[in-house]
Amino acid sequence: MDDLNEKERGFNLKEVILIIITTALITSLTTGVILYNQNKLTKNITYQDLNQDSALREFLGVYASLIDEYYEEVDKTAMLESAMKAMFNYLGEDYTTYMNKEETNALAEKLLGEYKGIGITIDSENKIIDLLENGSAKEAGLIVGDKVIALNGEMISKNEEFANKISSLNIGTKVNITIERKNENFDYEVVIKKLFIPAIDYRILENNIGYLKISTFSNTAKEQVSSALSNMEDIGISSLILDLRNNTGGYLSSAKDIASLFLAKGSIIYSLEEKEGVKDYKDDTEEHREYKIVILMNENSASASEVLISALKESYGATTVGTKSFGKGKVQQTHTLEDGSMVKFTSAKWLTPKGVCIDKIGITPDYVIENEINLNIDEQFEKAVLEAKS
């Protein structure tokens, strides 16, 4: 009877204590996991890790001394910006850098497919390599091959400097561009405009050859390419010329998605070599093509362009025509700061489907053909047409 009453009352004292202890342990462990995840700065580093870093404590000690005891007022934001730039300079890696708010906005605009400017693309020597049809530069009379040497009378030394000055101006502002053409200088007045950059251009050539030019790997490029392919295939194309000349890159995911439109399921698109090892990224879609592809490329085809070139060349069997690509075989991550600036750093090397790193090497085309910039003959394009016909 006593045993029955004990069971009816529920748990005895020992059982209650055991439940309390067990619950406390589970709660403690769960809370610990939550707190650990909340304090994570990256996948491997937490605030606690940094708190135990003696080098960082020393840096913070110097920082505290300067803002508290330096004889003049200190601009903390500017000083920390300089410190971040110094960290990236120490690494000495081309693609690991600090970008201020203006530079960050310019990059975001490009990848969104719209930006503020005059509609030109210039290379490292400040030569114009491409002009937008709706840009004020082309409307004013600037042409490919012109070298930009001054903006409103101020000499331009780097292309980044020119881009930053242009992006800092308001839409509708008139500026004077000084260019060098055939050893002579010319001045042009152009207007800052809001420009929409279509990621692609396409048409059907003679002999049912499709032509598709991808200008940038923006966040909508895959949808635009898919639509263009459908339209051309409905009319009936037997082969495709894919023009990636002067395409300096964009989103890696965009290049992967576009490659998946062509490759067979399971084909390797690229691999990433990170600290933890190498991981293959494959086509996981059912969609694919089988017609002949000829790729046009040049020294300004870089980054995501090279990912797509190598994927189609090695996993699809595409033919390549033009000049050796730029040779950017690294992948960057970005971290946007509270003031709108951004840090960009290399997190991995990417490898072609055959496991090759093309960084600072580039991809050599099957048919190496130089275009004479002052001639109105596109020999690279003509060779691509011949290859597409065969």
JOVENVEN-V956508 format. One line per field, one symbol per residue. ss: DSSP state (a for helix, b for strand, c for the rest). psi: psi as a letter, one per 40 degrees, with the letter a starting at -180 (. if undefined). A space follows every 50 residues. Layout:
ss->???
psi->???
//
This chain:
ss->caaaaaaaacccaaaaaaaaaaaaaaaaaaaaaaaaaacbcccccbaaaa accaaaaaaaaaaaaaaaaccccccaaaaaaaaaaaaaaaacccccbbbc aaaaaaaaaaaacbbbbccbbbccccbbbbbccccaaaaaccccccbbbb bccbbcccaaaaaaaaaccccccbbbbbbbbccbbbbbbbbcbbbbcccb bbbbbaaabbbbbbccbcccaaaaaaaaaaaaaaacccbbbbbccccccb caaaaaaaaacccccccbbbbbbbccbbbbbbcccccccccbbbbbbccc cccaaaaaaaaaaaacccbbbbcccccccbbbbbbbcccccbbbbbbbbb bcccccccccccccccbbccccccccccaaaaaaaaaaac
psi->dddddddddbiiddddddddddddddddddddddddddehdaeehidddd dehdddddddddddddddeieihhgddddddddddddddddfhdehihhi dddddddddddeeiihaefihiaeefiheihideidddddeiihdihhei hfehihdiddddddddeeiihehhihhhihhfeihihhhihhihhhhhdi iiihaiffhihhhhdigaeedddddddddddddddgieihhhheheheab hddddddddeddiiheihdiihhadeahhihiheidhiieihhhhhiaee hibdddddddddddedfiiihbihidfhfihiiihhideeiihhiheiii iidefhhehedihhidhhhhhhdeifhgddddddddddd.
//
